[in-house]
């Protein structure tokens, strides 16, 4: 297996997941949930192939599923926030209400559906990765249903939600050819004569400032899509003054530009397109997750009081993917508390 093949099959990153979702183009929400669980199982099986934490990936997965539901609601009744528009209504509600418990329970009940068949794998490295992937099924089925682990995730999610630009920036990275905002800004830097004569346009400087404020949690413009979009449109219309108010340049018009202007206009166009495509959907997705967190939804049985379950968990816990010391301390406390409950 080549490096590229390994990354394609076992690589795990936020941009990788979003590309995976885009490539699969799921029409059915349950298919998207199952596909997302399969992607999650890549997390931590190889350090060199993993570029995100498990909590971050679950957070993004939950958001992408919520966005799929949001599209359906916007097309029907955006005020009916707990309507999943699916025959699998309860499953989707439970997933969005408590993704960790849903994933853990699903992996425990349907382990065979997710396992890689190693029968015809002859390469030692390929088999190693497949074995670790399959082991992740068992590990996560035990770990994710523990209340202490959910507590750690909830803290992470609450903190992450303070970054109002997070989801838009992820979508922007996926839309860029090299998935790197930093690389694009390097290409946007002024050339010698622009620096020497100080001819950088006010419109571009305004956009750079707006982009910084959009990504600043302490700014009043943090995550303000309209503010960033207007700044991007300002630069676009500076380069193409003949465009109408909401008209955008074609790819051919962008390509005809040269130097830093070409990269700047292309980047601004990507920003506008991402906001146009995602802003309303993301706002609806946020409303859905908030509504479901407060709704009286039937919870799945965690099944964490069984003595044998705790015995097996203690034996395997040292082999689990250790995201951080805090999580493992909470995990250990949760095991002890539940063991005491089991003995009473």
LOVEX-189782 format. One record per residue: residue number from 1; chain; residue in three letters; x negated, y, z negated of N, C-alpha, C in turn. Coordinates in steps of 0.05 Angstrom, whole numbers, always signed. Atoms other than C-alpha are relative to their C-alpha. Last residue first. Layout:
N
  num  cadena  residuo     n.x     n.y     n.z    ca.x    ca.y    ca.z     c.x     c.y     c.z
  NUM       A      ALA       X       Y       Z       X       Y       Z       X       Y       Z
...
***
This chain:
344
  num  cadena  residuo     n.x     n.y     n.z    ca.x    ca.y    ca.z     c.x     c.y     c.z
  344       A      UNK     -21      -7     +19    +498     -46    -915     +26     -16      +5
  343       A      UNK      +3     +18     +23    +441     -80    -877     +22      +5     -21
  342       A      UNK      -6     +27      -8    +461     -49    -810      +0     -19     -23
  341       A      UNK     -29      +2      -4    +465     +21    -839      +8     -29      +6
  340       A      UNK     -12      -1     +26    +394     +13    -866     +30      -3      +2
  339       A      UNK      +6     +26     +12    +370      -9    -797     +13      -1     -28
  338       A      UNK     -19     +19     -10    +404     +52    -767      -3     -28     -11
  337       A      UNK     -27      -7      +9    +367     +99    -812     +21     -20      +9
  336       A      UNK      -2      +7     +28    +300     +64    -801     +29      +6     -10
  335       A      UNK      +0     +30      +3    +308     +64    -725      +4      -7     -29
  334       A      UNK     -26     +10      -8    +329    +138    -725      +2     -30      -3
  333       A      UNK     -20      -6     +20    +269    +158    -766     +27     -12      +7
  332       A      UNK      +6     +16     +23    +222    +122    -718     +20      +4     -23
  331       A      UNK      -8     +28      -7    +255    +154    -657      -4     -18     -24
  330       A      UNK     -29      +0      +2    +250    +224    -689     +10     -29      +5
  329       A      UNK      -6      -3     +29    +176    +212    -700     +30      -1      -4
  328       A      UNK      +4     +26     +13    +169    +185    -629      +5      +1     -30
  327       A      UNK     -21     +19      -7    +202    +247    -600      -4     -27     -14
  326       A      UNK     -25      -8     +14    +157    +294    -639     +22     -20      +6
  325       A      UNK      -1     +10     +27     +95    +257    -617     +26      +6     -14
  324       A      UNK     +14     -17     +19    +108    +268    -543      +3     -10     -28
  323       A      UNK      +0     -27     -12    +130    +232    -480     -13     +20     -18
  322       A      UNK      -1     -19     +22    +109    +164    -503      -2     +28     +11
  321       A      UNK     +12     -25     -11    +128    +114    -447      +3     +22     -21
  320       A      UNK     -18     -19     -14    +145     +53    -488     -16     +24     +10
  319       A      UNK      +5      +1     -28     +93      +0    -505     +17     +20     +16
  318       A      UNK     +28      -9      -6     +89     +17    -578      -6      -1     +29
  317       A      UNK      +2     -29      +1    +166     +13    -583     -28     +10      +6
  316       A      UNK      +7     -12     -26    +169     -59    -559      -7     +29      -1
  315       A      UNK     +21     +15     -13    +166     -98    -624     -10     +14     +26
  314       A      UNK     +24      -5     +15    +207     -46    -661     -24     -14     +13
  313       A      UNK      +9     -27      -5    +260     -48    -607     -26      +6     -14
  312       A      UNK     +13      -1     -26    +265    -124    -609     -11     +28      +5
  311       A      UNK     +24     +16      +1    +278    -123    -684     -15      +1     +26
  310       A      UNK     +21     -15     +14    +326     -65    -677     -26     -16      -2
  309       A      UNK      +8     -23     -17    +367    -101    -624     -23     +16     -13
  308       A      UNK     +18     +10     -20    +366    -165    -665     -10     +22     +18
  307       A      UNK     +26      +6     +12    +397    -128    -724     -21      -9     +21
  306       A      UNK      +5     +29      +0    +454     -98    -683     -29      -5     -10
  305       A      UNK      +0      +9     +28    +470     -26    -703      -7     -30      -2
  304       A      UNK     +27      -2     +11    +450      +7    -636      -1     -10     -29
  303       A      UNK     +10     +26      +7    +510     -14    -594     -28      +1     -12
  302       A      UNK     +29      +0      -1    +518     +56    -565     -12     -27      -6
  301       A      UNK     +10     +12     +24    +592     +45    -550     -31      -2      +2
  300       A      UNK      +8     +28      -2    +611     +93    -495     -11     -10     -26
  299       A      UNK     +29      +5      +0    +646    +157    -513      -5     -30      +3
  298       A      UNK      +6     +26     +13    +718    +172    -494     -30      -6      +3
  297       A      UNK      +3     +21     -19    +719    +246    -476      -7     -26     -15
  296       A      UNK      -3     +25     +16    +747    +299    -522      +0     -24     +19
  295       A      UNK     -25     +16      -5    +720    +358    -483      +0     -25     -17
  294       A      UNK     -20      -7     +21    +668    +408    -512     +26     -18      +3
  293       A      UNK     +13      +2     +26    +607    +382    -475     +19      +5     -22
  292       A      UNK      +2     +29      +8    +651    +369    -415     -13      -3     -27
  291       A      UNK     -27     +10      +6    +671    +443    -410      -2     -29     -10
  290       A      UNK      -8     -12     +25    +598    +466    -415     +27     -11      -8
  289       A      UNK     +15     +13     +22    +576    +416    -362      +8     +12     -27
  288       A      UNK      -8     +28      +3    +631    +438    -315     -14     -12     -24
  287       A      UNK     -27      +0     +13    +620    +513    -325      +9     -29      -6
  286       A      UNK      +4      -9     +28    +546    +505    -309     +26      -1     -16
  285       A      UNK     +12     +23     +14    +563    +466    -246      -4      +6     -29
  284       A      UNK     -22     +19      +5    +610    +522    -224     -11     -24     -16
  283       A      UNK     -17     -12     +20    +554    +573    -231     +23     -18      -8
  282       A      UNK     +14      +2     +26    +507    +527    -194     +17     +12     -22
  281       A      UNK      -1     +28      +9    +556    +519    -137     -13      -4     -27
  280       A      UNK     -27      +5      +9    +566    +594    -130      +3     -29     -11
  279       A      UNK      -8     -17     +22    +491    +607    -128     +28      -7     -11
  278       A      UNK      -1     +12     +27    +468    +547     -88     +13     +17     -21
  277       A      UNK      -9     +28      +1    +474    +557     -13      +6     -10     -28
  276       A      UNK     -26      +3     -14    +471    +633     -11     +11     -28      -3
  275       A      UNK     -21     -13     +16    +416    +635     -63     +27      -3     +12
  274       A      UNK      -4     +16     +25    +374    +584     -26     +22     +12     -17
  273       A      UNK     -15     +24      -7    +385    +621     +40      +5     -18     -24
  272       A      UNK     -28      -7      -6    +365    +688     +11     +17     -25      +6
  271       A      UNK     -13      -9     +25    +302    +661     -21     +29      +5      +5
  270       A      UNK      -4     +25     +16    +282    +624     +43     +15      +7     -26
  269       A      UNK     -22     +14     -13    +292    +689     +83      +6     -26     -15
  268       A      UNK     -25     -14      +7    +248    +726     +34     +24     -13     +12
  267       A      UNK      -5      +5     +28    +194    +673     +42     +26     +13      -9
  266       A      UNK      -9     +28      +2    +197    +676    +118      +8      -7     -29
  265       A      UNK     -27      +1     -11    +194    +753    +116     +11     -29      -2
  264       A      UNK     -18     -15     +18    +134    +752     +70     +29      -3      +9
  263       A      UNK      -4     +16     +24     +98    +697    +109     +19     +14     -19
  262       A      UNK     -14     +25      -8    +107    +733    +175      +6     -17     -24
  261       A      UNK     -28      -7      -4     +89    +801    +145     +16     -25      +7
  260       A      UNK     -15      +2     +26     +24    +772    +117     +30      +6      +4
  259       A      UNK     +14      -5     +25      -4    +760    +187     +18      -3     -25
  258       A      UNK     +27     +10      +3     +41    +762    +248     -10      +6     -28
  257       A      UNK     +16     -17     +17    +114    +768    +266     -28     -12      -3
  256       A      UNK     +12     -21     -16    +143    +731    +326     -17     +20     -17
  255       A      UNK     +24     +10     -12    +156    +670    +283     -16     +21     +16
  254       A      UNK     +20      +2     +22    +206    +709    +241     -27      -9     +12
  253       A      UNK      +8     -27      +7    +244    +730    +304     -21      +0     -22
  252       A      UNK     +16     -10     -22    +244    +658    +330     -10     +29      -7
  251       A      UNK     +27     +11      +4    +269    +632    +263     -19     +11     +21
  250       A      UNK      +3     +28      -9    +328    +679    +271     -28     -10      -6
  249       A      UNK     +15      +5     -24    +337    +742    +229      -1     -30      +8
  248       A      UNK     +27     +10      +6    +394    +749    +179     -15      -5     +27
  247       A      UNK     +12     +16     -21    +457    +792    +186     -29      -8      -8
  246       A      UNK      +3     +27     +11    +491    +816    +122     -13     -19     +21
  245       A      UNK      +3      +1     +29    +485    +891    +137      -6     -28     -11
  244       A      UNK     -24     -11     +15    +473    +888    +212      -3      -6     -29
  243       A      UNK     -19     +19     +10    +402    +875    +239     +24     +15     -14
  242       A      UNK     -24      +2     -18    +367    +928    +280     +21     -19     -10
  241       A      UNK     -20     -22      +4    +320    +948    +224     +24      -2     +17
  240       A      UNK     -18      +3     -23    +283    +880    +227     +23     +20      -4
  239       A      UNK     +15     +12     -23    +221    +887    +183     +18      -2     +25
  238       A      UNK     +23     -17      -5    +254    +935    +133     -15     -10     +25
  237       A      UNK     -11     -22     -17    +319    +896    +140     -21     +21      +5
  236       A      UNK      -8     +11     -26    +283    +833    +115      +9     +23     +19
  235       A      UNK     +24      +4     -16    +249    +872     +59      +7     -10     +28
  234       A      UNK     +12     -26      -5    +315    +899     +33     -25      -3     +16
  233       A      UNK     -13     -11     -23    +348    +831     +41     -12     +27      +7
  232       A      UNK      +9     +15     -23    +297    +802      -7     +12     +11     +26
  231       A      UNK     +28      -8      -4    +311    +857     -58     -11     -14     +25
  230       A      UNK      -1     -27     -11    +387    +846     -50     -29     +10      +6
  229       A      UNK      -8      +2     -28    +377    +771     -60      +0     +28     +13
  228       A      UNK     +23     +10     -16    +337    +782    -124      +8      -1     +30
  227       A      UNK     +23     -19      +2    +390    +826    -155     -23      -9     +17
  226       A      UNK      -7     -22     -17    +448    +782    -132     -23     +21      +1
  225       A      UNK      +2      +7     -28    +417    +720    -161      +4     +24     +18
  224       A      UNK     -20     -15     -13    +406    +749    -231      -3      -4     +31
  223       A      UNK     -20     +18     -12    +366    +693    -264     +22     +14     +15
  222       A      UNK      +7     +28      +1    +331    +743    -310     +22     -17     +12
  221       A      UNK      -6     +12     -26    +350    +813    -288      -7     -30      +2
  220       A      UNK     -29      -1      -3    +355    +840    -359      +9     -12     +27
  219       A      UNK     -10     -21     -17    +284    +815    -367     +30      +0      +2
  218       A      UNK      -5     -24     +16    +261    +774    -426     +11     +23     +16
  217       A      UNK     -22      +5     +19    +266    +707    -390      +8     +25     -16
  216       A      UNK      +8      -8     +27    +222    +734    -333     +24      -3     -19
  215       A      UNK     +12     +23     +14    +233    +696    -269      -8      +6     -28
  214       A      UNK     -19     +23      -2    +282    +747    -239     -10     -24     -16
  213       A      UNK     -21      -4     +20    +237    +803    -264     +20     -22      +0
  212       A      UNK     +11      +3     +27    +178    +776    -225     +20      +3     -22
  211       A      UNK      +5     +29      +3    +219    +766    -161     -12      -5     -28
  210       A      UNK     -25     +13      +6    +247    +837    -169      -4     -30      -4
  209       A      UNK      -8      -8     +27    +177    +866    -174     +26     -15      -8
  208       A      UNK     +18     +14     +19    +154    +827    -113      +7      +7     -29
  207       A      UNK      -7     +28      +1    +216    +850     -75     -18     -15     -20
  206       A      UNK     -25      +3     +15    +205    +923     -93      +8     -29      -2
  205       A      UNK      +6      -4     +28    +133    +918     -70     +24      -2     -18
  204       A      UNK     +13     +25      +9    +157    +889      -4      -8      +2     -30
  203       A      UNK     -20     +21      +0    +208    +945      +6     -13     -27     -10
  202       A      UNK     -15      -3     +25    +157    +999     -13     +19     -24      -3
  201       A      UNK     -26     -14      +1    +114    +975     +44     +12      +1     -28
  200       A      UNK     -20     +20      +8     +40    +957     +37     +27     +15      -4
  199       A      UNK     -24      -2     -16      +3   +1012     +74     +21     -21      -7
  198       A      UNK     -23      +1     +19     -52   +1024     +24     +27      +3     +14
  197       A      UNK     -17     -23      -5    -101   +1044     +79     +24      +2     -18
  196       A      UNK     +16     -25      -3    -156    +999     +54     +17     +24      +3
  195       A      UNK     +11      -8     +26    -109    +945     +28     -14     +27      +2
  194       A      UNK     -23      -7     +16     -69    +942     +92      -9      +9     -28
  193       A      UNK      -9     -27      -7    -134    +945    +131     +24      +9     -16
  192       A      UNK     +20     -21      +6    -165    +886     +94     +11     +28      +6
  191       A      UNK     +26      +3     -13    -104    +840     +94     -18     +25      -6
  190       A      UNK      +7     -18     -22     -47    +843     +44     -28      -5     +11
  189       A      UNK     +18     -22      +9     -29    +782      +3      -8     +17     +24
  188       A      UNK     -13     -26      -2     +31    +743     +29     -18     +23      -7
  187       A      UNK      -2      -7     -28     -10    +680     +42     +12     +27      +4
  186       A      UNK     +27      -5      -9     -28    +678     -32      +0      +8     +29
  185       A      UNK      +8     -27      +8     +45    +688     -48     -29      +6      +7
  184       A      UNK     -13     -19     -18     +63    +626      -6      -9     +29      -8
  183       A      UNK     +14      +0     -26     +11    +584     -42     +12     +21     +19
  182       A      UNK     +26     -12      +4     +41    +603    -110     -16      +3     +27
  181       A      UNK      -5     -28      +0    +112    +586     -88     -27     +15      -2
  180       A      UNK     +14     -16     +19     +89    +516     -71      +5     +30      +4
  179       A      UNK     -12      +3     +27    +131    +461     -40     -14     +18     -21
  178       A      UNK     +20     +13     +17     +83    +461     +21     +10      -3     -29
  177       A      UNK     +15     +22     -13    +136    +474     +74     -20     -14     -18
  176       A      UNK     +25      -9     -12    +181    +514     +27     -15     -23     +12
  175       A      UNK      -5     -11     -27    +254    +492     +18     -26      +9     +13
  174       A      UNK      -6     +22     -18    +236    +445     -40      +4     +11     +29
  173       A      UNK     +25     +15      -5    +202    +502     -77      +5     -22     +20
  172       A      UNK     +17     -16     -17    +264    +546     -69     -25     -16      +7
  171       A      UNK     -10      +2     -28    +309    +492     -97     -17     +15     +19
  170       A      UNK      +4     +28      -9    +265    +486    -159     +10      -3     +29
  169       A      UNK     +28      +3      -7    +264    +562    -166      -7     -28     +10
  168       A      UNK      +4     -14     -26    +340    +565    -163     -29      -3      +9
  167       A      UNK     -11     +17     -21    +345    +512    -218      -4     +13     +28
  166       A      UNK     +13     +26      -4    +297    +548    -265     +11     -16     +24
  165       A      UNK     +10      +2     -28    +319    +620    -257      -9     -28      +7
  164       A      UNK     -23      -2     -19    +363    +622    -319      -8      -2     +29
  163       A      UNK     +14      -7     -25    +306    +596    -364     +22      +1     +22
  162       A      UNK      +8     -28      +3    +345    +597    -429     -14     +10     +25
  161       A      UNK     -22     -16     -10    +377    +532    -406      -5     +30      -3
  160       A      UNK      +3      -3     -29    +310    +498    -417     +22     +18     +12
  159       A      UNK     +23     -18      -5    +312    +510    -492      -2      +6     +30
  158       A      UNK      -8     -27     +10    +382    +481    -499     -22     +20      +6
  157       A      UNK     -19     -12     -19    +361    +422    -455      +8     +28      -8
  156       A      UNK     +13      -6     -25    +298    +407    -496     +20     +15     +19
  155       A      UNK     +17     -23      +6    +336    +410    -562     -14     +10     +26
  154       A      UNK     -18     -23      +3    +389    +364    -532     -16     +26      -7
  153       A      UNK      -8      -9     -26    +334    +316    -509     +18     +25      -2
  152       A      UNK     +24     -13     -12    +304    +312    -579      +7     +11     +28
  151       A      UNK      +4     -25     +15    +373    +298    -608     -23     +15     +12
  150       A      UNK     -19     -20     -11    +386    +246    -554      -3     +27     -13
  149       A      UNK     +11      -7     -26    +323    +210    -576     +18     +20     +14
  148       A      UNK     +23     -18      +4    +347    +211    -648     -12      +9     +26
  147       A      UNK      -9     -27      +5    +414    +182    -627     -23     +20      -4
  146       A      UNK      +6      -8     +28    +383    +120    -597      +7     +29      -4
  145       A      UNK     -25      +1     +16    +417     +99    -532      -4      +7     -29
  144       A      UNK     -18     -22      -6    +359    +123    -489     +26      +0     -16
  143       A      UNK      +8     -26     +11    +306     +79    -521     +22     +21      +3
  142       A      UNK      +1      +0     +29    +336     +10    -512      -5     +28     -11
  141       A      UNK     -26      +9     +10    +359     +13    -440      +1      +0     -30
  140       A      UNK     -18     -23      +0    +297     +56    -426     +28      -9     -10
  139       A      UNK      +8     -20     +19    +249      +0    -446     +21     +23      -3
  138       A      UNK      -4     +11     +28    +285     -56    -410      -6     +22     -21
  137       A      UNK     -28      +5      +2    +290     -17    -344      +7      -9     -29
  136       A      UNK     -13     -25      +7    +220     +11    -353     +30      -4      -4
  135       A      UNK      +2      -2     +29    +194     -61    -353     +14     +26     -10
  134       A      UNK     -19     +18     +13    +220     -69    -283      +0      +2     -30
  133       A      UNK     -26     -11      -7    +181      -8    -260     +22     -17     -13
  132       A      UNK      -4     -22     +18    +119     -33    -297     +28     +13      +5
  131       A      UNK      -4     +10     +27    +125    -100    -262      +5     +23     -19
  130       A      UNK     -26     +12      +1    +134     -67    -194      +7     -11     -28
  129       A      UNK     -20     -21      +0     +74     -23    -205     +28     -11      -2
  128       A      UNK      +3     -14     +25     +30     -82    -224     +21     +23      -2
  127       A      UNK     -13     +16     +20     +56    -123    -166      -1     +14     -27
  126       A      UNK     -29      -2      -5     +37     -69    -116     +15     -15     -22
  125       A      UNK      -7     -27      +7     -33     -65    -147     +30      +4      +4
  124       A      UNK      +2      -3     +29     -42    -141    -144     +10     +28      -9
  123       A      UNK     +21     -19      +9     -18    -147     -72      +1      +5     -30
  122       A      UNK     +25     +14      +1     +24    -209     -57     -24     +17     -10
  121       A      UNK     +22     -19      +4     +94    -184     -69     -26     -15      -4
  120       A      UNK     +18      -2     -24    +143    -233     -38     -22     +21      -3
  119       A      UNK      +5     +27     -12    +178    -256    -103     -21      +2     +23
  118       A      UNK     +29      +3      -3    +172    -189    -139      -8     -25     +15
  117       A      UNK      +6     +28      -5    +246    -170    -131     -30      -3      +7
  116       A      UNK     +14      +4     -26    +251    -100    -160      -6     -30      +2
  115       A      UNK     +27     +13      +0    +302     -95    -216     -11      -3     +28
  114       A      UNK     +22     -19      -2    +358     -44    -214     -27     -12      +3
  113       A      UNK      -5     -18     -22    +421     -85    -203     -23     +19      +6
  112       A      UNK      +6     +13     -25    +394    -141    -247      +4     +18     +24
  111       A      UNK     +29      +2      -4    +394     -96    -308      -7     -11     +27
  110       A      UNK      +4      +7     -28    +468     -81    -303     -29      -1      +8
  109       A      UNK     -22     +17     -11    +492     -80    -375      -5     -10     +28
  108       A      UNK      -3     +24     +16    +427     -55    -407     +20     -19     +12
  107       A      UNK     +24     +16      -5    +411      -6    -351      +2     -26     -16
  106       A      UNK      -2     +11     -27    +482     +21    -354     -23     -18      +6
  105       A      UNK     -20     +21      +0    +479     +30    -429      +2     -14     +27
  104       A      UNK      +9     +23     +16    +414     +68    -426     +19     -23      +0
  103       A      UNK     +22     +13     -14    +437    +112    -368     -10     -25     -15
  102       A      UNK     -11     +13     -24    +503    +129    -401     -21     -16     +15
  101       A      UNK     -15     +23      +9    +471    +142    -469     +11     -15     +24
  100       A      UNK     +18     +20     +11    +419    +188    -438     +14     -25      -8
   99       A      UNK     +14     +15     -20    +468    +224    -392     -19     -22     -12
   98       A      UNK     +22     +12     +15    +515    +245    -449     -16     -18     +19
   97       A      UNK      -2      -6     +29    +572    +290    -426     -24      -9     -15
   96       A      UNK      +6     -28      +3    +552    +290    -352      +2      +8     -30
   95       A      UNK     +27      -6      -9    +547    +214    -351      -7     +29      -6
   94       A      UNK     +18     +10     +21    +610    +205    -392     -29      +5      +7
   93       A      UNK      -3     -17     +24    +650    +250    -345     -20      -9     -22
   92       A      UNK     +13     -25      -6    +622    +213    -285      +1     +19     -23
   91       A      UNK     +29      +5      -2    +640    +145    -313     -15     +27      +4
   90       A      UNK     +11      +3     +27    +709    +169    -334     -31      -4      +0
   89       A      UNK      -2     -24     +16    +727    +196    -265     -14      -2     -27
   88       A      UNK     +17      +6     +23    +704    +137    -225      -2     +23     -19
   87       A      UNK     -13     +23     +14    +763    +143    -177     -17      -9     -24
   86       A      UNK     +11     +27      -7    +733    +211    -161     +16     -21     -14
   85       A      UNK      -7      +6     -28    +753    +284    -160     -12     -26      +9
   84       A      UNK     +24      +8     -14    +714    +297    -225      +6      -7     +29
   83       A      UNK      -9     +17     -23    +771    +337    -257     -25      -7     +17
   82       A      UNK      +5     +28      +8    +743    +364    -323      +9     -20     +21
   81       A      UNK     +28      +6      +4    +735    +435    -297      -6     -29      -7
   80       A      UNK      -4     +27     +12    +804    +445    -268     -27     -13      -4
   79       A      UNK      -7      -4     +28    +793    +520    -256      +5     -27     -15
   78       A      UNK     +24      -6     +17    +755    +510    -191      +6      +3     -29
   77       A      UNK      -8     -18     +22    +815    +476    -158     -23      +5     -19
   76       A      UNK     -27      +7      +9    +802    +445     -90     +10     +19     -21
   75       A      UNK     -17      +5     -24    +741    +462     -48     +29      -5      -8
   74       A      UNK      -2     -26     -15    +706    +494    -108     +18      -3     +25
   73       A      UNK     -18     -18     +14    +722    +431    -148      +4     +27     +14
   72       A      UNK     -28     +10      -3    +691    +385     -97     +20     +18     -13
   71       A      UNK      -8      -4     -28    +628    +427     -92     +28      -9      +4
   70       A      UNK      -7     -28      -4    +623    +429    -168     +10      +6     +28
   69       A      UNK     -27      -3     +10    +624    +353    -172     +10     +29      +5
   68       A      UNK     -17     +15     -19    +562    +350    -129     +29      +2      -8
   67       A      UNK      -4     -15     -25    +532    +406    -170     +16     -14     +21
   66       A      UNK     -20     -21      +6    +544    +368    -235      +5     +17     +25
   65       A      UNK     -25     +14      -1    +505    +309    -205     +23     +20      -6
   64       A      UNK      -6      +6     -28    +447    +356    -189     +27     -15      +3
   63       A      UNK      -9     -24     -14    +449    +386    -259      +8      -6     +29
   62       A      UNK     -26      -8     +10    +447    +319    -294     +11     +24     +16
   61       A      UNK     -20     +20     -11    +389    +297    -250     +28      +7      -8
   60       A      UNK      -4      -7     -28    +351    +362    -267     +20     -20     +13
   59       A      UNK     -13     -26      -1    +359    +351    -342      +6      +8     +29
   58       A      UNK     -28      +5      +7    +342    +277    -335     +16     +26      +1
   57       A      UNK     -13     +14     -22    +278    +297    -299     +29      -6      -5
   56       A      UNK      -4     -20     -21    +259    +348    -352     +14     -13     +24
   55       A      UNK     -22     -19      +8    +271    +298    -408      +5     +20     +23
   54       A      UNK     -26     +14      -3    +229    +244    -373     +23     +19      -6
   53       A      UNK      -8     +15     +23    +170    +292    -365     +27     -14      +5
   52       A      UNK     -21     -13     +15    +145    +312    -297      +6     -17     -24
   51       A      UNK      +6     -28      +3     +86    +298    -250     +23     +15     -14
   50       A      UNK     -22     -14     +15     +83    +222    -250      -8     +29      -5
   49       A      UNK     -23      -4     -18     +41    +187    -195     +23     +15     -14
   48       A      UNK      +8     -15     -23     -26    +193    -230     +23      +6     +19
   47       A      UNK      +6     -28      +7      +3    +171    -296      -6     +18     +24
   46       A      UNK     +28      -5      -8     +34    +108    -267      -5     +30      -5
   45       A      UNK     +11     +26      -6     +99     +77    -293     -29      +3      +9
   44       A      UNK     +19     +11     +19    +115    +142    -329     -13     -27      +7
   43       A      UNK     +13     -18     +18    +178    +160    -291     -19     -14     -19
   42       A      UNK     +28      -5      -9    +193    +113    -234     -16     +14     -21
   41       A      UNK     +16     +23      +8    +256     +88    -270     -29      +2      +9
   40       A      UNK      +9      -4     +27    +284    +158    -262     -18     -22     -10
   39       A      UNK     +23     -18      -1    +288    +147    -187     -12      +5     -28
   38       A      UNK     +22     +15     -12    +331     +85    -197     -25     +18      +2
   37       A      UNK     +11     +18     +21    +375    +124    -245     -24     -15     +11
   36       A      UNK     +15     -17     +19    +383    +179    -192     -12     -17     -22
   35       A      UNK     +25      -6     -13    +405    +128    -140     -19     +16     -18
   34       A      UNK     +16     +24      -1    +457    +102    -188     -27      +4     +14
   33       A      UNK      +8      +6     +27    +482    +172    -202     -17     -25      -1
   32       A      UNK     +21     -19      +7    +483    +190    -128     -10      -5     -29
   31       A      UNK     +24      +9     -15    +522    +127    -111     -24     +18      -7
   30       A      UNK     +10     +24     +14    +571    +146    -166     -25     -11     +14
   29       A      UNK     +14      -8     +24    +578    +216    -136     -11     -24     -15
   28       A      UNK     -14     +10     +23    +594    +191     -66     -15      +6     -26
   27       A      UNK     -27     -11      -1    +571    +232      -7     +17      -8     -24
   26       A      UNK     -22     +15     +11    +497    +220     -20     +27     +15      +3
   25       A      UNK     -24     -14      -8    +449    +256     +27     +25     -15     -10
   24       A      UNK     -21     +20      +2    +394    +204     +17     +27     +12      +7
   23       A      UNK      +4     +21     -20    +341    +252     +43     +22     -20      +0
   22       A      UNK      -6     -12     -26    +367    +310      +1      -2     -20     +23
   21       A      UNK     -29      -4      -1    +369    +268     -62      +8     +12     +27
   20       A      UNK     -12     +27      +0    +298    +243     -51     +31      +3      +3
   19       A      UNK      +3      +9     -28    +276    +314     -36     +13     -27      +4
   18       A      UNK     -18     -16     -15    +305    +336    -103      -2      -7     +30
   17       A      UNK     -28      +8      +5    +271    +278    -137     +19     +15     +17
   16       A      UNK      -3     +27     -13    +203    +292    -105     +29     -10      -3
   15       A      UNK      -4      -5     -28    +210    +366    -124      +4     -26     +15
   14       A      UNK     -25     -14      -4    +221    +346    -196      +5      +5     +30
   13       A      UNK      +2     -28      +5    +166    +294    -195     +27     +13      +4
   12       A      UNK     -21     -12     +16    +159    +219    -195      -6     +29      -7
   11       A      UNK      +5     -27      +9    +120    +179    -144     +23     +12     -15
   10       A      UNK      +3      -2     +29    +136    +105    -142      -6     +28     -10
    9       A      UNK     -15     +21     +15    +161     +88     -72      +0      +4     -30
    8       A      UNK     -27      +2     -10    +141    +151     -32     +17     -20     -17
    7       A      UNK     -14     -24      +8     +79    +164     -75     +30      -2      +8
    6       A      UNK      -3      +1     +29     +56     +92     -67     +16     +24     -10
    5       A      UNK     -21     +19      +6     +69     +95      +8      +5      -3     -30
    4       A      UNK     -26     -13      -8     +28    +159     +15     +23     -19      -6
    3       A      UNK      -7     -20     +19     -29    +128     -25     +27     +13      +6
    2       A      UNK     +16     -24      -2     -29     +67     +21      +9     +20     -22
    1       A      UNK     -17     -24      +0      +0      +0      +0     -18     +25      +0
***
